[in-house]
Amino acid sequence: MMTTAERHRLAFDPIQEAARQWSTHWGEMPRMRAVTSLMRVHQLVLTGKIGERLQVHATSVTPLVKRLEAAELIRRTPHPEDGRAVLASITPKGRLVMEKATEAIVGARFGLSALTDEECDQLTWLLTQPREAAGDF
């Protein structure tokens, strides 16, 4: 019988894919990848659910989505096929805020300016093993 982690295991490392996509638009990819790996392992340790992928309950998301909509950063529309679901899409104002925030985080070198690219790669590699064991990919 398959465990929950095995059923949800991805065929690829999502952080590596995010890093690949990030590098086509932004700089500081080694630091982005290292920080993202660190944050994911931090989530795994805090939850105590090492064998399961994290899930975000809709009750946690709804208030955030409503605040983003009120700020005109996203637009909510009914799902065309599922009457219970709502789709959220980023607005031009939201995209501008996202771009500015991304530029700021890249400018701050993800808080890892003391590390070389090679050290960031090593940190990412070290953090890949617990993520893989947790069923991230």
Secondary structure, 3 states (H helix, E strand, C coil): CCCHHHHHCCCCCHHHHHHHHHHCCCCCHHHHHHHHHHHHHHHHHHHCCCCCCCCCCHHHHHHHHHHHHHCCCEEEEECCCCCCCEEEEECHHHHHHHHHHHHHHHHCHHHCCCCCHHHHHHHHHHHHHHHHHCCCC
